[in-house]
Amino acid sequence: MTDFTTRVLADYRPSEFTINSTDLTFELHETETIVTNVMSISKSKEGKALLSLQGEQLVLKELRLNDNELSSINYQVDEQSLTLETELNDFTLTVVTQINPLENTSLEGLFKSGDVFCTQCEAEGFRRISYYLDRPDVMALFTTKVIADKKAYPYLLSNGNKIAQGDLPDGKHYVSWQDPFPKPCYLFALVAGDFDLLADNYTTSDNNEVALEIFVDKGNLNKAHHAMASLKKSMQWDEETFGLVYDLDIYMIVAVDFFNMGAMENKGLNVFNSKYVLADQESATDADYFNIEAVIGHEYFHNWTGNRITCRDWFQLSLKEGLTVFRDQQFSADMHSAAVTRIQNVGVLRSQQFAEDAGPMAHPIRPEKVVEMNNFYTLTVYEKGAEVIRMLHTLLGKDKFRKGMDLYFKRFDGMAVTCDDFINAMADASAIDLTQFKRWYSQSGTPEISINESFDQTTGELTLIIKQSNKPTEIQKDKFDLHIPIKIELCHQEKSQQHLLELCQKQQSWTFGQFDHKPVVALLSTFSAPVKLDHQHEVEELELLMVEASDEFNRWDAGQSLLTYYIKKLVLDVSYQLPERLLLAFKRVLVTDGDQALIAEQLTLPSFDDLVNQIPLADPIAVVEALANVKQFIATGLTAEFRDCYQRLFGDKYQNDGKSVAARALKNVCLSYLAVIPSEQELIKGHYQVSDNMTDTLAALNCATKNTVNEFDSLMTDFERKWSETPLVMDKWFIIQASYNNDDIFERLAKLEQHPLFSLKNPNRARSLISAFSQNNPKYFHCISGKGYRFLAKQIVQLNEINPQVASRLITPLIQFERFDLARQAMMKEELITLSQLDNLSKDLKEKLDATLNISES
């Protein structure tokens, strides 16, 4: 029976039992793996106590207390746990279980990924391997022995350092591993398979030589070099930036095709979705290269912010994830254009996390209650969590932030702690009171900031009155004022001033003097806080900021605000005539001799999701058409300029350096504008045919699918013929197909479901069709017939049985229905009600559906 119990942060109690050591033996078999788990356990109090170990989908074969085998009268087993009573203070418990990895389509615990045995134990997957105290504050020393057929599984991997290996009868062999650092079971990992191995080494700053090993499917060795280079960059960066040195003799990464997450930071053995490891010029885009480096960095940085110090309970998840996302963002900014990296991070936050904050699953970065922990691996915990850390960095400054990090590691190394422990370390190291700042951890929703400007011509003084609003929500009726860092830039006569304002009250005012005329105010420089702004610049001010703001983020943001202003005009009035001054503003950007990657970002229109977050009860089709009209207007008015820029950048041979990546980005943005002009669409086919890299190839195909050019199907057929044996590239093929901008999209989707390479059991492939359609094709996902909603709901029904975690993530576009007009709301709600009535509804889905439907009816 599925457990739908709601767990509450306030109910946290330390475990009465601790596990000192865990000695695991795996006898691997596709359908009958035997796991022998020998635990040394201690009890904190005298007298009898109940030991309840979590376990799911396990067959208990044997249970021994010290040397005595227990019979069923001595313990109780149900679908969720194994319970026994003991008065012993120290004892050894041996649990032998049998599991079926082949049938484990949830991809939690031990499962088969193609021909490979693989584990995923975060958040609560270890309970599908053995009965255990499956909670992050129970930390033990692990020793693992893996036994398997030597021919089929020549590599047997687990956490820590290798301590023994040898051959066994019947063609089997074993390898034993020992992790010298205590860890919770969610960080346990095991992989067994036959791989190509890329080996290297890294000498740490304390002169320890670390063996680096990346395991990939046979034939993919040439695609692992970028991942290896990224790992070495990450190790060096963490030493130089935070003084953190790797602590084992070996660091391993394994790439697998079937994986729910992007990657997992298991101590010494990171398991990665192959999407974030494999790359070469022909098969990976510039974005893939960037993301691989970022994710490699993220998981490596977890070695200290997640492994050496972990979270006390799952409500503290942002302790490790928000902090580590901030660290990987800083790493990426140092490796690439800091401005473009920041712009892209903010784009995700505004378009997706703000919607989450406004939706039925809104929660603080430290949630207060949860049914299914997998539902809280969210943009709020990760991305907003990183923004909260960034605000600390802004308020404290670089040096005091580093002192706070140093104190955090000194105090809590080897421990499972809380978000409060982290903030207290920062406060103590910096001597800055962060009591009010802690509210960011417990308060949900996106704060709204309003600004009133007044300029005194006589005194030359500018006064800013800034107010904050934190609206009540269903789960939090009472909201309190937050400590919000607001960076501003005052642009005045080709000069600018930068100031950091700290808004702590409901309303505060600041005055700036010695101006001969009113300066233009750019608010939230570098996006210094995750807030919404209620402030309307004049068009002339935005045009000025686009060119003259010294902060590159401010220049980009002004352009986005200008575009949003005109798009909203068109949504409200389709007959609105866009002015020529819009063309002049963007022409100035296009012909600027500056960072081409930044120019590409400045020319990119706001996303559909960002726009509907700003338009109450948005008609999605009106937003799609307004976006198309603005793009058509700019493309038509600047055709010659786009063509000139495109031709200047066209034909360069592929290089994977920052300057070349930036040039490709700008070239392909130009192509995307030219592609909406029928007379220019012949460029698409030529672009595809001469492409020597995946970035340019996909740019052509994306232009073809969005503009339904005649050659689309022939280009896609050619692409499929070339790449049908390469799963990650075929994921891209499915994404492009699902984005097709034509009325026959639903017939196309039906055929794609039957495609021999499509399988709902592969999370990457499921996302590449289903998520790509619901998120990348708003015109047809939101079509008034409701077909788009029905298509998504049908897939979720199937995934509820196959992989509830994936189903729960794919349902997001439906549960955020309150952003749209009443007609769409009704259709989406109808699908949600139908889903809520499913037999055997997973708790992953039930939690989200309950929250959504309860709020909508309140």
BELBEL-V269897 format. One record per helix or strand. SS is the DSSP state (hx for helix, st for strand). FROM is the first residue (numbers start at 1). TO is the last residue. If there is no record, write none. Layout:
# BELBEL-V269897
((SS/FROM/TO) (SS/FROM/TO))
This chain:
# BELBEL-V269897
((st/7/8) (hx/9/11) (st/17/27) (st/33/43) (st/49/54) (st/59/65) (st/68/69) (hx/72/74) (st/75/77) (st/81/86) (st/90/99) (hx/101/103) (st/109/113) (st/116/120) (hx/126/128) (st/132/132) (st/140/149) (st/155/158) (st/161/167) (st/172/178) (st/183/183) (hx/185/187) (st/190/193) (st/196/203) (st/209/216) (hx/221/223) (hx/225/242) (st/250/256) (st/263/264) (st/269/273) (hx/274/276) (hx/286/301) (st/305/305) (st/309/311) (hx/314/335) (hx/338/358) (st/369/370) (hx/373/376) (hx/379/396) (hx/398/412) (st/416/417) (hx/419/430) (hx/439/442) (st/448/456) (st/461/469) (st/484/492) (st/495/503) (st/507/512) (st/520/523) (hx/525/527) (st/532/534) (hx/539/548) (hx/552/572) (hx/580/590) (hx/596/603) (hx/608/612) (st/618/618) (hx/620/637) (hx/639/649) (hx/658/674) (hx/678/680) (hx/682/690) (hx/694/706) (hx/712/723) (hx/727/738) (hx/745/753) (hx/763/776) (hx/778/781) (hx/787/802) (hx/804/810) (hx/812/815) (hx/817/819) (st/820/820) (hx/822/836) (hx/843/857))
